[in-house]
Amino acid sequence: MCTGATVASAQDTDAGERLPVTVLVVPQVAYPGSSVRVSGKTISMGAGSTVKIAFEVDTRADHNDRARSSTVTATVDTSGSYVITTRIDQPGIYRVFATAPDGKGRDSTTFTLLDPPDLTDDVTKGFDELVTEGMDPLVRRVRAEIDALPANPAKGDAEEKLDVVAAKMKAWPAISKQLRAATERFQTLSKKNPAAVSLFQPRLQKLADITAETAAENAVVAEELARSAANGVTCEKMEQAIEGLKVVSAAANFVQSKILDVGVAFGIDLSAESFTKAMTPPSLKSNSEYAFALNEGSKFLSNIMIAPEAFPAALFQLVTDAGVYVKQKSFDQYCEKMEGPLAATMHAEYYRDKATWWSYDIALKGKLYLRYARNAPPGSAVHMTGEFVGSATSFGVWEDALAVLYPVTKKTSTMLRKLIVPPGAPFLETEGKSMAGSSPVGFFIPVEADLVGDKLTLRMLDARSDFSDAIQAQVTYVLMGPMILAPIVVKYDLPYVKARFLLNRAMSESPIEFPVAVGRGAMRIQRSITRTRPGDGNKANYTLNITACNPGCE
């Protein structure tokens, strides 16, 4: 059992220790005139506790010569939460610092207030990077995987489908140019007509939101693109190609939805009359030039994004069709697959003198995938490759460390405690295995298996991805008492083991065997394991349930 960091070392502190504080700014990218919400958590030191929030200019940005630093104060409630809404008018990149009520604890984040001329650049640049530097190279890599397959009629058909996808991708530069022209029209209208600024501001803020969302989507596609091409057997190559197409499909769907968001922000969901009325201040009602420019901009957006054949709606459908075709016509010709649900739990306890001072829980949900070549000779061993893919759906923790390990502390002081437990996340198979493995609480663990007769033996390999190291419970105590001149802060992290560690211990750190049930046109494996592992001053209980079928389990 991995005990992780001990509380004893964290206990070595003094009155100079800092109170913890967190800070979150929403939105992180904003358009001038937007209200910015700053919130976070700390520990209240009583009535009147406040957090100081400073916006400090990052001098590395080109247009920060106009930005100005500023400071606001937020009141901390009894639960330790604070929130304040403020407005920053000068464009720039800001570091946002939150200082805890003790004046020592500090946390920071960043916030960008866009320079209006930069907004169109940022919107189109984000989409351009996603399509031309992410999706297009990923489609080419998938094509290379298909090219490496053995010759067969389905292979040629799949290549033709991917050629159509690649051809559609080439239409993007023209779409990007039109998108830029449309958004520039609305920005120009806002700039030339100050009376309409307040009406445009929330719509332009939507464009700023899209720039931040696009950056996050770019990171997912870049991670998939960075994975080296599969070097395994044919079934591995086809599986990797299918997963790559799932990522491209998800990215195309993202582009489709976000360009539609741009259009909705500028009236394509409204009639021309309704949009003109909503976006025209009283002082511009008789301005025919303004009304004409407003309607033309909205029509321009409508033409490039909502027609059935428009990019990227057509691209999304093409990529989806190609992925389904590759699976059905290529993978299913050469390979078999077993797959089914995985569920596992761990409950760990740590104790001294029979008194528990710390316990935690982890729950996993996911799926086992196994692939193997069709038509193995009768009676031969069948080698399989695959993976455990899933997510930690929940984390739990309980602790009473200071009271159990340091009983004198409890007797001589009043202890205020704050406990932060990381959230879990559901396993969403529809997002694809690469997406699941990239989550901070996701895991992707390759496995190998051999099927001999009516027994399947499965072995885990090293994890390709596992929980983030940041997944920890955070504990903070503030100690106060008649013998303490100033509040003493004690804080420490309580770690969680990784998913592979949990599964390995549940499997007794050895290959796991499954009896194979074979029926008419179907094959099934299933195991349920409950295990207790004692240790020195600790113990852990594990459960593991795995089912896999060919075809898939009902």
N, C-alpha and C positions, 0 to 999 in steps of 0.2 A: 504494500500500500504506500502510495506517495503521500507523505504528510505535508509537503509544501513548506511555506514560510511559517515559522513559529511565532507565537505571540510574545514570547519572552524577549526577542530582539526588538520588537516594536515597542515594548514597554519601556525601554531605555530612552526616556525623553524628559523634557523639562518644560518650564513655563514659556520658553521661547518657541515651542512648536506652533505651527500655524493651523488655523481653522481651515477645513476644506471648503472649496467653493467651485461651482461649475457655472458656465455661461453658454447660452445658445442665442443666436441672432436669427430672426426670421423676418423677411427673406434674407438670404446671404448675398443675393445680387438684387439690387433695387434700382428703380428709375427715380430721378429727382422729384421730390414732392411726396414720396411714399412715406408711410408711417412704418417705423422699424420697431419690432417687438423684441425686447431683451429679457430673458428669463433664466432661471437657474435654481440651484439648491445650495444651501449652506447650513450652518447650525445657529439658531437664534440664541443670543446672549441675554434675552429678556426684552421688555418693552423698549421700543426705540431703536432696535437693532437695524442697521442699514448696510447695504452693499453699494460701494462706489463704482460707477461704470464710466470708464474713460474711453473715448474714441480718439485714437492717436494715429496720425497720418503716416502711412507707409511711403517714405520718400522715393522708393524705387519706381513708382508709377509715373508715366510721362506727364499726366495732367494734374498731378497732385500739388502743383504750385498754387492752385486756387482753394484746395481743401484746408480746413481748419480743425485743429483738435478741439474737443469739447468734453465736458464731464457732466453726468447726471447722477442722481442718487435714487435708489429703490429701497422701499421698506421691506423687511423680512418678517413673514408671519410666523406663528407659533410652530408650524411644521418645518420651518427652515426654507420655505419657498419665497422667491421674489419675482416680480415681473413689473416691467415698465414699458410704456410705448413712447417713443420720441421721434423726432423728425430731423434728418440731416439733409441739408439743401445743396452743399457743395460737392460735386463729383470727386471721387478719389477712392483709393484703396485704404481701408482703415484697419488697424489692429484694435480689437475691442477687449479691454482688460476689466475684469470684475475683481474687486478687492473685498475680502470677507469682513465681517463686523469687527474682528480684532485688528484690522489694519495690516495684517501680515499675509494671510492666505490669498493666493492670486491664481486666476485662470484666464485664458485668453482664447480668442477665435478671430476670424477675419470677416470683413464685410466690405462689399464693393458697391459704391453708388456710381452707376454708369454715367459717363459723359454722353449726353444725347447723341452727338455724332457717332459714337462708338456702338450704339445699340444695334443698328442694322448690321454692322460688321460682325458683332459678336453672335447674333442670331444665325446669319448665313455661314459664318466660319464653323460654328458647332455642327451644323448639318453637313457641311462640306467634308469635315474631318470624319464624321460618322460614315458617310457613304463612300467617299473616295479612298480614305486611309484605313477604314475598318472593314466595311461590308464587301467592297470590291475585291481586296486581296484575299478575304476569307472565302469568297466564292471561287476564286482561282485556286486556292489551296484544296478546296473540296473537289474541284475538277481534277486536280492532280491525283487525288486519292481514287477517284473513279477510273481514271486512265490506267492506274496500276492493277486494276482487277483483271481476272482472266477474261479472254475474249468470249462474248456471248451476245445475242441480239439485244437483251435488256440493257447491256452496257452502252451500246451505241445510242439507244433511245434516251438513256439518262444523260449522255453527253449532249445530245441535241437539246434537251430541256434546259440544261445548264447554259448552253450557248444562247438560248432565248433570254435567260436571266441576265447574262453578261451584256447582251445587246441592250436590254432595258436600262441597265445601270448607266450606259453611256449617255442616256438622255438627261442625267442629273445636272450637268453644268448649265444646260438651257433652263431647267426648272429653277435652279439656284439663282440664275440671273433674273428671272421673272419675280421670284420671291423677294429678292433685294429691291427691285424696282417698286414693288407694291408697298413694302414696309417703308421705303424712303418717301413715298408719296404722303403717307399718313404722318410721318415725322415732320415733313416739310409743312404740311397743313397746320400742325400744332405750333411750329416755330413761327410761321407767318401770322398766326391768328392767336395772340395771347389770351383773348377772351375764351377760347375753346380749350385752353391748357388743362383745366380741371376735368373736362370731359374725356380728354385723351389719356390723362395720367394713368388711370387704372388699366386701360387697354395696353398702353406701352409697358406698364409693369408686368403684364402677362408675358410680353416678349422677354423681359428680363428673367422671369421665372423659367421660361423655356431654355434660356442659355444655361442655367444651372442644371436643369434636368438632362439636357443633352450631354453635358460634361460627364455626368454619372453613367449614362448609357455608353458613351465612348469608352469608359474604363472597362466595362464588361466585355465589349467586343474586342478591345485590345488584349485583354487577358486570354480570351479564346484564341486569338490570332497568334499569340506568343507561344502557345503550346506547339511543340514540335510535331510534325506529321507522324502518324502512327507507324511504327516499324515492325509490328507484329504480323500475325497471320492474316489471311484475307478477311476473316470475320471481324478482326480488330480494326482493320482499315475501313471497312464499310461502316462499322459502328461510329468511328470517328467522323467520317464524312456526314453521316446522318445527324450527329450532334452538332457539327459545324453549321449545317443547314438550319437546324433549330435556332441557333444563335442569330444567323442572318435573318431568319423569318421574324424572330422577336424584335430585332433592330428595325426591320422594314415596317413592322406594325407600329413601333415607337415613332418612326418618322411620319407615318401616315397620321397617327393621332395628334402629334404635335404640330404638324403643318395645319391640320384641321383646327387646332386650338388657335393658331395665328389667325385663321380665317374667321373663326367665331368672335375673336377679340375685335375684329373689324367688320362685323355685320353680315357675314354671308348667311347667317341663320335668320336674318330679319329681311323684311321686304325693303326695297329701296326707300320707300316713303317713311317706314318706321325708323330705319337707320339714320336717315337724314334728320328726322325730328329729334332723335335721341342725342345726336352729336352736334346739334346746332344751338349755340347759346342765343338768347334773345337779340343781342346786338348784331348777329350775323344772319338773321332770318331773311332779310331782303338781299343778301349777297349771293347772286346767282353763280358767280365764279367759284365761291366756296362750296356751294351745293353740288355743282358739276364735278369738281375735283373729288369730293367725298364719294359720290356715287361711282365715278370711274375707278377709284381705288378699290372699292368693294367688289365691283364686277371683275376687275383684274384678278383679284384673289380667287374668286369663284371659278374662273376659267381654268386655273391651274391645279385645283385640288379636289373638286367634288364630282367631276365627271367620272363615270364608271371606268373609263380607260385611262384615267389620269394617273400619273406617277405621284405617290408611291403605292396607291391602292392596288394597281395592277402588279407591281413588283412583289408585294406581300403575297398575293395569290400565286404568282409564278413560283416563288421560292417554296411556299408551302406545298404546292403540287409536286415540285421536284423532289422534296424530301420524302413525301409519301411514296412517290414512284421508285426512288432509290431503294427504299426499304422493301416495298412489295415485290419489285421486279428483279432486284439484284441481291439484297441481303437474304431474302426468303428463298432464293434459288440455291444459295450456297451454304446457308447457315441455319442452325436451329437456335432457339433462345429459350432459356428457363428464366422466369422472373416471378417475384412475389414479395409480399410485405415483410418488413423487418421492424421489430419493436424491442427495445431494451431499456432497462432501468438500473440505476445504482443508488443505494443508500449507504452512506459512510458515516461512521460515528467515531469520535475521538474522546477519550475519557482519562481521568486521573482519580485514583482511589474510588473507583466505581461511579464517579460523578461525571456525567457527560458535559464537555465544555464546547463542543463544536460538532455539528452534523450537517450534511448536505445531501441533496438529491439531484439526479439528472435523469431526464426521460428522453429517449431517442425514438424517432420514427423515420422510416425510410423504405428502401427497397433493395433486394438482392437481384443482380442481373448476371446471368451466365450465358456465354456464347460458345458454340462448338460447330465444327464442320458437319455437314450432312453426309449420310451414306458411309458411315464408318463400317469396316468389315465386321461381319458377325463375330461376337465373342471377343473383339479387341477392346483394349482400354481406350476410352474417349477422354481426351484432354480438353478442358474448358478454361476460358478466361472470362473475367468479369469484374464486378465491383459492388461494394456496399456504398450506396449513396443516400444521404438523408440529412436530417437536421435535429438539433436539440430543441425539442418543443417546449421544454420548461426547465428551469433551474430553481432549486430551493436551498435555503440555508437557515440554520438556527445556531446561535452561539451565546455563551455566557462565560467567555474566557476569563475576564478579569475577576469575576466572582469566584470561579473555581480554581484558577491557577494562582491568583493573588488575593486570597480572602481578606487580608488586612485592608486592602484598598477599598473593598466594599463597606467595611465597618467604619472607616474613618472619613469617607467622602460621599458626596452625592454624585451619582453618575448619570449623565445625559448621553444617550446612545442614538446614533443614526446608522442604519443598515441599508445598503444599496445592493439589490440583487439583480444581476443581468437578466434581460428578457429572453425568452426563447422565440422560436419562429416556426410556423408550420412547414412541413415538407410539401412542396408543390411540384409534383412530377411533370406537370404540363410545361414548366419553364425550361425543362431540359436538365441533363445531369451537370453540365458545365455551370449553369446558373446556380444550381443547388450547392455545388461545391465551393462557389465563390462567396457564399454568405459567411459572415463572422461566426455563425453558429452552425454552419454546414460542414459536411464531411464527404470525402470521396476517397475510398480505400480499395485499391485493386485487390483482387483475389484470384487464385487458381484452384482448379478442382480436377479430380480424376474420377471418372465413372467406370467401375469394374463390376460387371455382373449386376447385382442388385444393391450395390453400396457406392455412395458418392462421398469422397473425402475432399474437404475444402480447407484451404490454407489462406491466411491473410498475408498480404505483402505490406510494404511501407505505404503510409498514407500519401496520396497526392496532394490533398488539402485536408485540414482539420480545423478545430475551433481556433479562433484568434487568441493570441496570448493575453489580450486585453479582457477576456472573459474571466472575471474574478468578482467575488463579493467584496464590497468595501465597507469596513467598519470604522466608525469614529466615535470616540468617547470624549466628553468634556467632564473633567473631574473638578468638583468644587467642594469646599468644606472649611470649617473654622481654622484648620491648621494650614490651609493653602492660601498663600498671599495673592496669587492670581490664578485664574482657571488654567488647568493643565489639559492639553489636548493629546490624546493617544489615538493613533490611527494605524491600521494595518489592513492588508488584503488577504482574503481567504481564497486559495486557488481551487479550480476544478480540474479534474483530469480530462484528457482529450477523449474523443469518441473511440479512437483505436485502442487506447488503454482499457477503456470500459469493455469493449467487445472482446479484447484479448483475454482479460481476466474472466469474463463470463464463459469463455471457451476453454478455461483452464490452461491458457497459454500454450495451446497445442492445436493441431489440425482437428477439425470437428467432422464426425461421420454422420451421414444421413442414410437411413434405409430408403430405398427407391421403390415406390409403388407404381406399377405399370398397369394401365387399363387400356380399354379400346381407344386408340388414337391419343392417349394422354400419358404423361409421366409427372410424378409429384414427389417432392421431398418436404419433410416437416420435422422440426425439433423444437421442444420447449425445455429450457434449462433454468433451474433455480439453484443458486450457489451462494454459500456464505464463506467468506475468506477472513479468518482472524489474523490479527497482527499484534505488534507490541504497542499496547495502548490504543488500539483501534480495531475496528472490524468493518467489513463491507458486505452488503447483500446485493446480489446481482440476479436479474432475470433477463432471459433472451428468448425471443420467439421468432423463428424464421420459417417461412413457407415459400416454396417456389414451384412453378408448374410449367409444363410445355403441353399445350399452349398456356397462356397466362392464367393465373388463378382467378376464379370467379369472384 
